């Protein structure tokens, strides 16, 4: 998937994973889940990999 989107030109696998691991999920008492705001780099990665952003 990473080769198809050519994202490896901008990121190594390690740097990509390190950037994405910073995203935090917060579970609220009412069962709702929210995520911390994404940085520009994280949004770029998510869009290129066609993941929900």
C-alpha positions as a Python dict, from the first residue, in 0.01 Angstrom:
ca = {
    (1, 'X'): (0, 0, 0),
    (2, 'X'): (283, 236, 84),
    (3, 'X'): (462, 160, -242),
    (4, 'X'): (144, 218, -445),
    (5, 'X'): (90, 563, -296),
    (6, 'X'): (461, 650, -320),
    (7, 'X'): (455, 770, 40),
    (8, 'X'): (798, 610, 92),
    (9, 'X'): (948, 899, -102),
    (10, 'X'): (865, 1129, 190),
    (11, 'X'): (872, 895, 491),
    (12, 'X'): (1056, 587, 609),
    (13, 'X'): (842, 312, 756),
    (14, 'X'): (980, 394, 1100),
    (15, 'X'): (912, 769, 1074),
    (16, 'X'): (562, 704, 943),
    (17, 'X'): (478, 475, 1235),
    (18, 'X'): (633, 714, 1485),
    (19, 'X'): (420, 997, 1350),
    (20, 'X'): (98, 795, 1358),
    (21, 'X'): (156, 655, 1707),
    (22, 'X'): (116, 1009, 1844),
    (23, 'X'): (-259, 997, 1767),
    (24, 'X'): (-451, 939, 2089),
    (25, 'X'): (-800, 792, 2134),
    (26, 'X'): (-1005, 910, 2431),
    (27, 'X'): (-1299, 696, 2545),
    (28, 'X'): (-1568, 895, 2722),
    (29, 'X'): (-1793, 755, 2994),
    (30, 'X'): (-2096, 768, 2766),
    (31, 'X'): (-1925, 525, 2526),
    (32, 'X'): (-1828, 789, 2273),
    (33, 'X'): (-1472, 789, 2142),
    (34, 'X'): (-1283, 1095, 2026),
    (35, 'X'): (-934, 1133, 1880),
    (36, 'X'): (-680, 1408, 1936),
    (37, 'X'): (-647, 1661, 1656),
    (38, 'X'): (-425, 1548, 1370),
    (39, 'X'): (-112, 1736, 1271),
    (40, 'X'): (-47, 1835, 910),
    (41, 'X'): (192, 1540, 868),
    (42, 'X'): (-61, 1296, 1013),
    (43, 'X'): (-336, 1427, 785),
    (44, 'X'): (-103, 1394, 486),
    (45, 'X'): (-20, 1032, 573),
    (46, 'X'): (-385, 941, 635),
    (47, 'X'): (-496, 1096, 306),
    (48, 'X'): (-221, 931, 103),
    (49, 'X'): (-300, 590, 252),
    (50, 'X'): (-672, 651, 201),
    (51, 'X'): (-753, 607, 571),
    (52, 'X'): (-1024, 791, 760),
    (53, 'X'): (-901, 1134, 861),
}
